[in-house]
Amino acid sequence: MIDGLIQGKLHAKAQQRTGKAGRPFVTAKVTTMAKDGNAQFVNVIAFAPDACNALLALGPGDAVALAGELASGIYMGKDGAPRISLDLTAHAVLTAYHVSRKRRAVQPQGQPQDSAPPPPEHWPPPDAPFDL
């Protein structure tokens, strides 16, 4: 078993299903970029309630990072060439929503969301060598 951390974009809306024992789970397909620049699909399955809810809240094209058990395999593509398949059992899901929520949670009280300094009162300076 390999502990894996992948990031990519959700290929299509995640699907909720129910197992034989009546327990819900979620399946999804994530598109990642391989080293050679080609797209690599990762088949994802999640059983943990938090991971399931996070996947179901996302839409196609949303960025996502997943951690869990990664398994690899080989299959023959339509062109007859061997291809790699990746399957991930997700234990944790991180999205842009989670990042902004955590950032707000650790930000000191009273500090503005954007801590960039305000622009000068006279911008651009009168002696600037360019026109805006």
N, C-alpha and C positions, 0 to 999 in steps of 0.2 A: 504494500500500500504506500502511496506517495501523498504527502500533505502538499496541497497545491494552493496557489493564490493566482487567480487569473483576473484580467480586466478586459472589458470589451463593451460591445453594445448589444442590447437585446435585439434579436433578429425578428421575433414576432411576439405577440402577446403571450404571456405565460398562461398555462392551462392548469386548472385545479382538477384533480381526480380523486377518486376514493378507492382505497385498496380493498382486498377481499375481506379483511378484518374490520372494515368500516372506517379506517383511519384515513384522513385526507393527506394528500401530498401534492406537490406542484412540479410540473415539468416545464422546461424552457430551453431555448437554443440561443447561445451567445456567439456572436461573431468576434473573433480576435484577429489580430494581424500577426502572421508568422514572420520569422526572420527575413525571409526572401521577399516580403511585401505582399504575399498572397493571403487571402482570407482563410482562416481556420475556424471551423465550427466546433463548439463545445456543447455537448448534450448535458443538461443540468437537471438534477432531481433534488428536491428539498423535502425533508420531513419535519424539521424543526419549525414550530409555529411562527417565530419571528422571521425566519428566512422565507417561509411561504408567503407571509403577508407582504414583505418587502418586494418580492418578485411580482406578486399580483398587482401591486400598486404602480408598477412600471409599464410603460408603453413601448412599442417598437422604436428602436433607435436610441433609447435612453442608455446613458453610460452606467455601468455597473461593475463592481469588483466583488469577487466571490472567493471564499476560502472553504476548503474541505478536502475530501478524499478524491484523488485524481487517478483515473485508470486510463491506460492507453491501449490501443489495439490497431490492427491493420485490416483494411478491406480493399477490395478491387474496385476501382472507379469504373465509370461507364466506358472510358477509353482503354480499359485493361491495365492501367498503371496502378501500382499499389499506393494506397493513401493511408494517412494516419487518422484514427478516430480518437477523440478524447471525451471521456465521461467524467463528470464531477458530481459527487454527492455533497451538496452545499450545506455547510453548518452555519456560515455567517455570510451576510450580504451587506455591502456598503454602497450607498448611492450618493449622488450630489445632495439630496435632501438631508441625509444623515450628517454629511460634512458640515453643512451650514447650521444645522440644529446644534451640533456639538460645538461649533465655533462660537455660537451665541451663548451656550451654556458656560463656557470657560472664559468668556470675555468679562473683564471687570465692569462693575456697575458704573453707569454714567459715561463710559467711553463710547464714542460714536462707532457705528458699524464700519465706516471707512475711516481709517486713521491717517489718511493722507493729509499733509498740511494744506491749509487753504491757499488759493492762489493769491499772489500779491495784489495790492489794491490797484496798481497801475500796470495792467498787463495788456499788451506787450510794452516793455519799457520804451519811452519816447526815442531813445537813441539806438533802437534795434536795427540791425543791418538788413532787415527783411520787412516785407509788407504782409499783413494778415488780412 
